[in-house]
Amino acid sequence: MDAALRASPQTHVVVIEQMRFNPPDLVVNRGDRVVWVNKDLFPHTATAASTAFDSRSIAPDGSWPYVAKRPGRYPYVCMLHPTMRGTLTVR
């Protein structure tokens, strides 16, 4: 990838639908923006186990943006539905 393209932050979307995060595993670069979009009929959260981020409640048809700041691997869950799991990896 061209260095100029890598330098500009990208926006990635995680769709919350049918009680799942899609994609469940996402790799982004530091400075990229991740937006969780809730397409379910009830609220969800995207809450990192490490407390690195917490969306709090994302209403149906709502969204929550997050800018990835620190490199690392961040497993996260929906605090309202703990079987919903995902991982954000920041390079």
RANOR-V198609 format. One record per pair of residues at least 12 apart in sequence whose ideal C-beta (glycine too) atoms are under 7 Angstrom apart, sorted by the first residue. I is the first residue (numbers start at 0). J is the second residue. If there is no record, write none. Layout:
i;j
I;J
I;J
This chain:
i;j
5;28
8;30
8;31
8;32
9;31
10;32
10;34
11;25
11;27
11;31
11;33
12;34
12;36
13;25
13;33
13;35
13;85
14;36
14;38
15;35
15;36
15;37
15;38
15;39
15;43
16;38
16;39
18;39
18;80
18;83
19;83
20;83
20;85
23;84
23;85
24;85
24;86
25;87
26;88
26;90
27;67
27;87
27;89
28;90
29;67
29;68
29;70
29;89
29;90
30;66
30;67
31;67
32;64
32;66
33;65
33;67
33;87
34;62
34;64
35;54
35;57
35;62
35;63
36;62
37;57
37;58
37;59
37;60
37;61
37;62
39;59
40;59
41;59
42;56
42;57
42;58
42;59
42;79
43;57
43;77
43;79
43;80
43;83
44;56
44;57
44;77
44;78
44;79
45;63
45;75
46;75
46;76
46;78
47;73
47;75
48;74
48;75
49;73
51;69
51;73
52;65
67;89
69;89
70;89
70;90
71;89
72;86
72;88
73;86
73;87
74;86
75;87
